[in-house]
Amino acid sequence: MNPAVIDLLNVQLASAQMLLLNAKRYHWTVSGPNFRDYHLRFEELYQAVLPMVDELGERVRALDGIPVTTPQQITAASVVPASDPSRPLKAQEMVAEALASVEAVVAAQASGIDVATAAGDAGTADLLTGFIQVFQKEAWFLRAMRG
């Protein structure tokens, strides 16, 4: 077990879980003009990230690590901040918040690929390479929705 690789995987796992929670918040609370477009986009973001959570958790276990699972662990490890439920957001603010989160994940994934490669862990580097492509596409979709 390489602690640096386990740590980077747990950052990815926590960030994906936080992004799921935020995407559902946006999906459930968006309103206003073009509601359906935003509602569906946030659901699509959620659906794109959901399978990654299981893959990341299983990768941590495959490397004899312990995946982050508690709300406290997720909040502490995530590069994605929790969307503040006490602050009502307009649709474009949700898009901006989601885009910033996705871009933070992409940056962490790029760094994680470097760490995994340096550790000789081609499997983790490959996993993150596949995920970074998905997140880059999600960032493109979100940028295209900005007003």
GROMACS elastic network, one bead per residue, 0.5 to 0.9 nm:
[ bonds ]
;  ai    aj funct       b0    kb
    1     4     6  0.89263   500
    1     5     6  0.80482   500
    1     6     6  0.75775   500
    1    63     6  0.56465   500
    1    64     6  0.60170   500
    1    65     6  0.70776   500
    2     5     6  0.54216   500
    2     6     6  0.63425   500
    2     7     6  0.86961   500
    2    63     6  0.78734   500
    2    65     6  0.87704   500
    2   119     6  0.75642   500
    3     6     6  0.50107   500
    3     7     6  0.59912   500
    3     8     6  0.85869   500
    3    65     6  0.80932   500
    4     7     6  0.50822   500
    4     8     6  0.62340   500
    4     9     6  0.86267   500
    4   115     6  0.73541   500
    4   116     6  0.81719   500
    4   119     6  0.82806   500
    5     8     6  0.51550   500
    5     9     6  0.61313   500
    5    10     6  0.85497   500
    5    60     6  0.85823   500
    5    63     6  0.87225   500
    5   112     6  0.77653   500
    5   115     6  0.68541   500
    5   116     6  0.59534   500
    5   119     6  0.75185   500
    5   121     6  0.80823   500
    5   124     6  0.79311   500
    6     9     6  0.51198   500
    6    10     6  0.61266   500
    6    11     6  0.86483   500
    6    59     6  0.87745   500
    6    60     6  0.60034   500
    6    63     6  0.74086   500
    6    64     6  0.85149   500
    6    65     6  0.60262   500
    6    66     6  0.80271   500
    6    67     6  0.83285   500
    7    10     6  0.50917   500
    7    11     6  0.62336   500
    7    12     6  0.86896   500
    7    60     6  0.89343   500
    7    65     6  0.88481   500
    7    77     6  0.87289   500
    8    11     6  0.50408   500
    8    12     6  0.63142   500
    8    13     6  0.86133   500
    8   108     6  0.81993   500
    8   109     6  0.84104   500
    8   111     6  0.86584   500
    8   112     6  0.58340   500
    8   115     6  0.79595   500
    8   116     6  0.84350   500
    9    12     6  0.50110   500
    9    13     6  0.60513   500
    9    14     6  0.85495   500
    9    56     6  0.64794   500
    9    57     6  0.80139   500
    9    59     6  0.77698   500
    9    60     6  0.64617   500
    9    67     6  0.83046   500
    9   112     6  0.77833   500
    9   124     6  0.81738   500
    9   128     6  0.89803   500
   10    14     6  0.59284   500
   10    15     6  0.82739   500
   10    56     6  0.76942   500
   10    57     6  0.77776   500
   10    60     6  0.73092   500
   10    66     6  0.84407   500
   10    67     6  0.60850   500
   10    68     6  0.60152   500
   10    74     6  0.84916   500
   10    77     6  0.69913   500
   10    78     6  0.83225   500
   11    14     6  0.52171   500
   11    15     6  0.59785   500
   11    16     6  0.85051   500
   11    68     6  0.85032   500
   11    74     6  0.81496   500
   11    76     6  0.89226   500
   11    77     6  0.51220   500
   11    78     6  0.54566   500
   11    79     6  0.70484   500
   11   108     6  0.81011   500
   12    15     6  0.50759   500
   12    16     6  0.60379   500
   12    17     6  0.85561   500
   12    53     6  0.85071   500
   12    56     6  0.72862   500
   12    77     6  0.83595   500
   12    78     6  0.71926   500
   12    79     6  0.81338   500
   12   105     6  0.73349   500
   12   108     6  0.75168   500
   12   109     6  0.72857   500
   12   112     6  0.85802   500
   12   128     6  0.88821   500
   13    16     6  0.52173   500
   13    17     6  0.62347   500
   13    18     6  0.86695   500
   13    52     6  0.79071   500
   13    53     6  0.58383   500
   13    54     6  0.84965   500
   13    55     6  0.88309   500
   13    56     6  0.56640   500
   13    57     6  0.65445   500
   13    67     6  0.76600   500
   13    68     6  0.71980   500
   13    69     6  0.88948   500
   13    74     6  0.79749   500
   13    77     6  0.85752   500
   13    78     6  0.78373   500
   14    17     6  0.51332   500
   14    18     6  0.61603   500
   14    19     6  0.85414   500
   14    53     6  0.84250   500
   14    67     6  0.88534   500
   14    68     6  0.66250   500
   14    69     6  0.79357   500
   14    73     6  0.75852   500
   14    75     6  0.71314   500
   14    76     6  0.82830   500
   14    77     6  0.58224   500
   14    79     6  0.79356   500
   14    80     6  0.82840   500
   15    18     6  0.51055   500
   15    19     6  0.60426   500
   15    20     6  0.85677   500
   15    74     6  0.73052   500
   15    75     6  0.83591   500
   15    77     6  0.73086   500
   15    79     6  0.56383   500
   15    80     6  0.53553   500
   15    81     6  0.83548   500
   15   101     6  0.85739   500
   15   105     6  0.68863   500
   16    19     6  0.50288   500
   16    20     6  0.61873   500
   16    21     6  0.87823   500
   16    49     6  0.64116   500
   16    50     6  0.77309   500
   16    52     6  0.72394   500
   16    53     6  0.61611   500
   16    56     6  0.89882   500
   16    78     6  0.79721   500
   16    80     6  0.81217   500
   16   105     6  0.80788   500
   17    20     6  0.50817   500
   17    21     6  0.64527   500
   17    22     6  0.87628   500
   17    49     6  0.83299   500
   17    50     6  0.80707   500
   17    53     6  0.65974   500
   17    74     6  0.73353   500
   17    78     6  0.83474   500
   18    21     6  0.51491   500
   18    22     6  0.62072   500
   18    23     6  0.85360   500
   18    74     6  0.71382   500
   18    75     6  0.75125   500
   18    78     6  0.69362   500
   18    79     6  0.87575   500
   18    80     6  0.62533   500
   18    81     6  0.72371   500
   18    82     6  0.63849   500
   18    83     6  0.87874   500
   19    22     6  0.50623   500
   19    23     6  0.59397   500
   19    24     6  0.85416   500
   19    45     6  0.87187   500
   19    46     6  0.76322   500
   19    49     6  0.77683   500
   19    80     6  0.65769   500
   19    81     6  0.83994   500
   19    82     6  0.80131   500
   19    98     6  0.78337   500
   19   101     6  0.71843   500
   19   102     6  0.79092   500
   20    23     6  0.51287   500
   20    24     6  0.62471   500
   20    25     6  0.86272   500
   20    45     6  0.80170   500
   20    46     6  0.53732   500
   20    47     6  0.84919   500
   20    49     6  0.67976   500
   20    50     6  0.69422   500
   21    24     6  0.52790   500
   21    25     6  0.62717   500
   21    26     6  0.88021   500
   21    46     6  0.83111   500
   21    82     6  0.79031   500
   21    83     6  0.83990   500
   22    26     6  0.62772   500
   22    27     6  0.85452   500
   22    46     6  0.87368   500
   22    81     6  0.88085   500
   22    82     6  0.65963   500
   22    83     6  0.57702   500
   22    98     6  0.77007   500
   23    26     6  0.51400   500
   23    27     6  0.60256   500
   23    28     6  0.85823   500
   23    42     6  0.54389   500
   23    43     6  0.69095   500
   23    44     6  0.89185   500
   23    45     6  0.66677   500
   23    46     6  0.56687   500
   23    94     6  0.88033   500
   23    98     6  0.73842   500
   24    28     6  0.59692   500
   24    29     6  0.83815   500
   24    42     6  0.70190   500
   24    43     6  0.69796   500
   24    46     6  0.68675   500
   25    28     6  0.53239   500
   25    29     6  0.60109   500
   25    30     6  0.81950   500
   25    42     6  0.88138   500
   25    83     6  0.79088   500
   25    85     6  0.79797   500
   26    29     6  0.53090   500
   26    30     6  0.55358   500
   26    38     6  0.84069   500
   26    39     6  0.75100   500
   26    42     6  0.63933   500
   26    43     6  0.86724   500
   26    83     6  0.89480   500
   26    89     6  0.84228   500
   26    91     6  0.79823   500
   26    94     6  0.62857   500
   26    95     6  0.86261   500
   26    98     6  0.87573   500
   27    30     6  0.59186   500
   27    38     6  0.73587   500
   27    40     6  0.73086   500
   27    41     6  0.79803   500
   27    42     6  0.51491   500
   27    43     6  0.60048   500
   27    46     6  0.88849   500
   28    31     6  0.88336   500
   28    39     6  0.73988   500
   28    42     6  0.89440   500
   29    39     6  0.85442   500
   29    88     6  0.85886   500
   29    89     6  0.83953   500
   29    91     6  0.89818   500
   30    35     6  0.66416   500
   30    38     6  0.70689   500
   30    39     6  0.64993   500
   30    89     6  0.77819   500
   30    90     6  0.70084   500
   30    91     6  0.57917   500
   30    94     6  0.80187   500
   31    34     6  0.80594   500
   31    35     6  0.52852   500
   31    36     6  0.85902   500
   31    38     6  0.83854   500
   31    39     6  0.82584   500
   31    90     6  0.74771   500
   31    91     6  0.68244   500
   32    35     6  0.54304   500
   32    90     6  0.80372   500
   32    91     6  0.74349   500
   33    36     6  0.84482   500
   33    91     6  0.86767   500
   34    37     6  0.54488   500
   34    38     6  0.65481   500
   34    39     6  0.86115   500
   34    91     6  0.89225   500
   35    38     6  0.53615   500
   35    39     6  0.58845   500
   35    40     6  0.85099   500
   35    91     6  0.81138   500
   36    40     6  0.59780   500
   36    41     6  0.83872   500
   37    40     6  0.53642   500
   37    41     6  0.60837   500
   37    42     6  0.87102   500
   38    41     6  0.50133   500
   38    42     6  0.61632   500
   38    43     6  0.85450   500
   38    91     6  0.70369   500
   38    95     6  0.83849   500
   38   145     6  0.84685   500
   39    42     6  0.55219   500
   39    43     6  0.64102   500
   39    44     6  0.87876   500
   40    43     6  0.50139   500
   40    44     6  0.60776   500
   40    45     6  0.86098   500
   41    45     6  0.62089   500
   41    46     6  0.86667   500
   41   141     6  0.83099   500
   41   142     6  0.82500   500
   42    45     6  0.50005   500
   42    46     6  0.62675   500
   42    47     6  0.86548   500
   42    95     6  0.86699   500
   42    98     6  0.87498   500
   43    46     6  0.50253   500
   43    47     6  0.61726   500
   43    48     6  0.86162   500
   44    48     6  0.60868   500
   44    49     6  0.86813   500
   44   138     6  0.89477   500
   45    48     6  0.51362   500
   45    49     6  0.63796   500
   45    50     6  0.86518   500
   45   138     6  0.68035   500
   46    49     6  0.53425   500
   46    50     6  0.59977   500
   47    50     6  0.52659   500
   47    51     6  0.75046   500
   48    51     6  0.70171   500
   48    52     6  0.78816   500
   48   134     6  0.74093   500
   48   135     6  0.84137   500
   48   138     6  0.82444   500
   49    52     6  0.54226   500
   49    53     6  0.69682   500
   49   131     6  0.88046   500
   49   134     6  0.84359   500
   49   135     6  0.83391   500
   50    53     6  0.56356   500
   50    54     6  0.75289   500
   51    54     6  0.56853   500
   51    55     6  0.65342   500
   51    56     6  0.88006   500
   52    55     6  0.50221   500
   52    56     6  0.59248   500
   52    57     6  0.84459   500
   52   131     6  0.75590   500
   53    56     6  0.52799   500
   53    57     6  0.61751   500
   53    58     6  0.85633   500
   54    57     6  0.51667   500
   54    58     6  0.60355   500
   54    59     6  0.84612   500
   55    58     6  0.51559   500
   55    59     6  0.60233   500
   55    60     6  0.86549   500
   55   127     6  0.86204   500
   56    59     6  0.50152   500
   56    60     6  0.62673   500
   56    61     6  0.87317   500
   56    67     6  0.83034   500
   56   127     6  0.85213   500
   57    60     6  0.52075   500
   57    61     6  0.64550   500
   57    62     6  0.87147   500
   57    66     6  0.82616   500
   57    67     6  0.55127   500
   57    68     6  0.79748   500
   58    61     6  0.50275   500
   58    62     6  0.60252   500
   58    63     6  0.86347   500
   58    67     6  0.81111   500
   59    63     6  0.63095   500
   59    64     6  0.87142   500
   59    65     6  0.84963   500
   59    67     6  0.88652   500
   59   123     6  0.89884   500
   59   124     6  0.76783   500
   59   127     6  0.89605   500
   60    63     6  0.53064   500
   60    64     6  0.65012   500
   60    65     6  0.50175   500
   60    66     6  0.63252   500
   60    67     6  0.58609   500
   61    65     6  0.50692   500
   61    66     6  0.61355   500
   61    67     6  0.69103   500
   62    65     6  0.73603   500
   63    66     6  0.89374   500
   66    69     6  0.88867   500
   68    71     6  0.86277   500
   68    72     6  0.89744   500
   68    73     6  0.56868   500
   68    74     6  0.61672   500
   68    77     6  0.81489   500
   69    72     6  0.83447   500
   69    73     6  0.64808   500
   69    74     6  0.65215   500
   70    73     6  0.51779   500
   70    74     6  0.61207   500
   70    75     6  0.85546   500
   71    74     6  0.50868   500
   71    75     6  0.60435   500
   71    76     6  0.85073   500
   72    75     6  0.52380   500
   72    76     6  0.61233   500
   72    77     6  0.86118   500
   73    76     6  0.51494   500
   73    77     6  0.60460   500
   73    78     6  0.83643   500
   74    77     6  0.53225   500
   74    78     6  0.57896   500
   75    78     6  0.55285   500
   75    79     6  0.85619   500
   75    80     6  0.83227   500
   75    81     6  0.74119   500
   75    82     6  0.74871   500
   76    79     6  0.85755   500
   77    80     6  0.88525   500
   78    81     6  0.69135   500
   78    82     6  0.89508   500
   78   105     6  0.89348   500
   79   101     6  0.75938   500
   79   104     6  0.63271   500
   79   105     6  0.66493   500
   79   108     6  0.76055   500
   80    83     6  0.88217   500
   80   100     6  0.83647   500
   80   101     6  0.52011   500
   80   102     6  0.79402   500
   80   104     6  0.68123   500
   80   105     6  0.72097   500
   81    84     6  0.87051   500
   81   101     6  0.74491   500
   82    85     6  0.85804   500
   83    86     6  0.89240   500
   83    87     6  0.83761   500
   83    94     6  0.89628   500
   83    97     6  0.78923   500
   84    87     6  0.55881   500
   84    88     6  0.82310   500
   85    88     6  0.69333   500
   85    89     6  0.88733   500
   89    92     6  0.79642   500
   89    93     6  0.56974   500
   89    94     6  0.61479   500
   90    93     6  0.52026   500
   90    94     6  0.63662   500
   90    95     6  0.88218   500
   91    94     6  0.50897   500
   91    95     6  0.63575   500
   91    96     6  0.87519   500
   92    96     6  0.61697   500
   92    97     6  0.85469   500
   92   145     6  0.80826   500
   92   146     6  0.64603   500
   92   147     6  0.69732   500
   93    96     6  0.50067   500
   93    97     6  0.60532   500
   93    98     6  0.84535   500
   94    97     6  0.50671   500
   94    98     6  0.59709   500
   94    99     6  0.83964   500
   95    98     6  0.51105   500
   95    99     6  0.59690   500
   95   100     6  0.85503   500
   95   142     6  0.61502   500
   95   143     6  0.80081   500
   95   145     6  0.72884   500
   95   146     6  0.68545   500
   96    99     6  0.51049   500
   96   100     6  0.61626   500
   96   101     6  0.86006   500
   96   142     6  0.78495   500
   96   143     6  0.82683   500
   96   146     6  0.75012   500
   97   100     6  0.52315   500
   97   101     6  0.62689   500
   97   102     6  0.87196   500
   98   101     6  0.50683   500
   98   102     6  0.61372   500
   98   103     6  0.85602   500
   98   139     6  0.84948   500
   98   142     6  0.75754   500
   99   102     6  0.50863   500
   99   103     6  0.60530   500
   99   104     6  0.85028   500
   99   138     6  0.81990   500
   99   139     6  0.58094   500
   99   140     6  0.87530   500
   99   142     6  0.59261   500
   99   143     6  0.70493   500
  100   103     6  0.51553   500
  100   104     6  0.61627   500
  100   105     6  0.87152   500
  100   139     6  0.86136   500
  101   104     6  0.50691   500
  101   105     6  0.63114   500
  101   106     6  0.87336   500
  102   105     6  0.50683   500
  102   106     6  0.62607   500
  102   107     6  0.87498   500
  102   135     6  0.63109   500
  102   136     6  0.78813   500
  102   138     6  0.73741   500
  102   139     6  0.61389   500
  103   106     6  0.50077   500
  103   107     6  0.62854   500
  103   108     6  0.86571   500
  103   135     6  0.78184   500
  103   136     6  0.77938   500
  103   139     6  0.67200   500
  104   107     6  0.51826   500
  104   108     6  0.62528   500
  104   109     6  0.85890   500
  105   108     6  0.50300   500
  105   109     6  0.60023   500
  105   110     6  0.85877   500
  105   132     6  0.81998   500
  105   135     6  0.76244   500
  106   110     6  0.61822   500
  106   111     6  0.86489   500
  106   131     6  0.86479   500
  106   132     6  0.58039   500
  106   133     6  0.87084   500
  106   135     6  0.63830   500
  106   136     6  0.69113   500
  106   139     6  0.89873   500
  107   110     6  0.51884   500
  107   111     6  0.63402   500
  107   112     6  0.85267   500
  107   132     6  0.88817   500
  108   111     6  0.51036   500
  108   112     6  0.59444   500
  108   113     6  0.86000   500
  109   113     6  0.60698   500
  109   114     6  0.86391   500
  109   128     6  0.60769   500
  109   129     6  0.77336   500
  109   131     6  0.79633   500
  109   132     6  0.63005   500
  110   113     6  0.52049   500
  110   114     6  0.65790   500
  110   115     6  0.88984   500
  110   128     6  0.79142   500
  110   129     6  0.80031   500
  110   132     6  0.74834   500
  111   114     6  0.51850   500
  111   115     6  0.63728   500
  111   116     6  0.87332   500
  112   116     6  0.60339   500
  112   117     6  0.83986   500
  112   124     6  0.85710   500
  112   125     6  0.73802   500
  112   128     6  0.73896   500
  113   116     6  0.51449   500
  113   117     6  0.59829   500
  113   118     6  0.84871   500
  113   122     6  0.88882   500
  113   124     6  0.74053   500
  113   126     6  0.78406   500
  113   127     6  0.87922   500
  113   128     6  0.62696   500
  113   129     6  0.70082   500
  114   117     6  0.51457   500
  114   118     6  0.60842   500
  114   119     6  0.85511   500
  114   125     6  0.75743   500
  115   118     6  0.51562   500
  115   119     6  0.61735   500
  115   120     6  0.87120   500
  115   121     6  0.86153   500
  115   125     6  0.82184   500
  116   119     6  0.50122   500
  116   120     6  0.62569   500
  116   121     6  0.50336   500
  116   122     6  0.68074   500
  116   123     6  0.83150   500
  116   124     6  0.60694   500
  116   125     6  0.53375   500
  117   120     6  0.50406   500
  117   121     6  0.56428   500
  117   122     6  0.60989   500
  117   124     6  0.81689   500
  117   125     6  0.60042   500
  118   121     6  0.75727   500
  119   122     6  0.85048   500
  120   123     6  0.88563   500
  120   125     6  0.88555   500
  121   124     6  0.56611   500
  121   125     6  0.63832   500
  121   126     6  0.87046   500
  122   126     6  0.59277   500
  122   127     6  0.84795   500
  123   126     6  0.51365   500
  123   127     6  0.61415   500
  123   128     6  0.86840   500
  124   128     6  0.61766   500
  124   129     6  0.84529   500
  125   128     6  0.52808   500
  125   129     6  0.60666   500
  125   130     6  0.87761   500
  126   130     6  0.63459   500
  126   131     6  0.86816   500
  127   130     6  0.53851   500
  127   131     6  0.64042   500
  127   132     6  0.87743   500
  128   132     6  0.59331   500
  128   133     6  0.86260   500
  129   132     6  0.52095   500
  129   133     6  0.65734   500
  130   133     6  0.54770   500
  130   134     6  0.68245   500
  131   134     6  0.51590   500
  131   135     6  0.63260   500
  131   136     6  0.86186   500
  132   135     6  0.50666   500
  132   136     6  0.59889   500
  132   137     6  0.85441   500
  133   136     6  0.51268   500
  133   137     6  0.63067   500
  133   138     6  0.87065   500
  134   137     6  0.52074   500
  134   138     6  0.62932   500
  134   139     6  0.87273   500
  135   139     6  0.60871   500
  135   140     6  0.85554   500
  136   139     6  0.50378   500
  136   140     6  0.62961   500
  136   141     6  0.87909   500
  137   140     6  0.50198   500
  137   141     6  0.63515   500
  137   142     6  0.87315   500
  138   141     6  0.50821   500
  138   142     6  0.62447   500
  138   143     6  0.85914   500
  139   142     6  0.51097   500
  139   143     6  0.60382   500
  139   144     6  0.85175   500
  140   143     6  0.51010   500
  140   144     6  0.61433   500
  140   145     6  0.87921   500
  141   144     6  0.51455   500
  141   145     6  0.65461   500
  142   145     6  0.51550   500
  142   146     6  0.67319   500
  143   146     6  0.54484   500
  144   147     6  0.83562   500
